[in-house]
Amino acid sequence: MRIIIFLLFTVLMSCSAGKNKTLTMDDGNKKVKINKSKKEWKSILTEHQYYVMIDKGTEKPYTGEYWNVFKEGVYKCAACGEPLFDSDTKFDAHCGWPSFYDALDTSKIKTAVDYKLGYKRIEIMCAKCGAHLGHVFPDGPNPTGLRYCVNSASIKLEEK
């Protein structure tokens, strides 16, 4: 019986490899699924954005477009355009990534525990499309004490 369950699990996993990446977004009071194939995501995002936002990669510090930009505006999700951060909450964390001490609306950011580096971190993702943004840490300034450490590839600045 265990062998049958294992084989069934293996077949199911191999059938789903390379299939569409389904992301959930909140559309009012109902959940809507964004179901894009890898090919569709690759046609929408740059190769680097795909690596960061879909494969959950990380930019090297001090290399992203926004790590040292302090223009007024709203930072939106690069995948779906959802407004996520305001420039008023951006600060220089001396870490090499854009850092914010608060989100525009915390319901627009979803979190998950991430042990990818061997220790616990809190991953942040766009709640609308599920794209990986970066991580949040408890070492930010007042009033929240948080540091949303975001990959530049995951956001686009709409200047005021």
Number of C-alpha atoms within 10 A of each C-alpha: 6 7 8 9 10 11 12 12 12 11 11 11 10 11 10 10 9 9 13 15 15 13 15 16 17 14 10 7 6 8 11 14 14 15 15 14 14 15 10 12 19 16 11 14 17 12 12 16 26 22 17 21 27 20 12 16 16 20 19 10 13 15 13 18 15 21 23 17 14 13 14 14 15 20 24 19 27 21 23 14 15 18 21 21 26 20 20 15 15 23 18 14 18 12 11 19 25 27 29 24 25 23 19 17 11 11 12 19 18 17 17 11 12 14 11 9 7 7 8 10 17 17 22 23 23 28 21 25 22 22 25 29 28 27 20 21 14 12 13 19 15 9 8 11 12 18 23 27 23 26 28 26 24 27 26 20 21 15 10 8
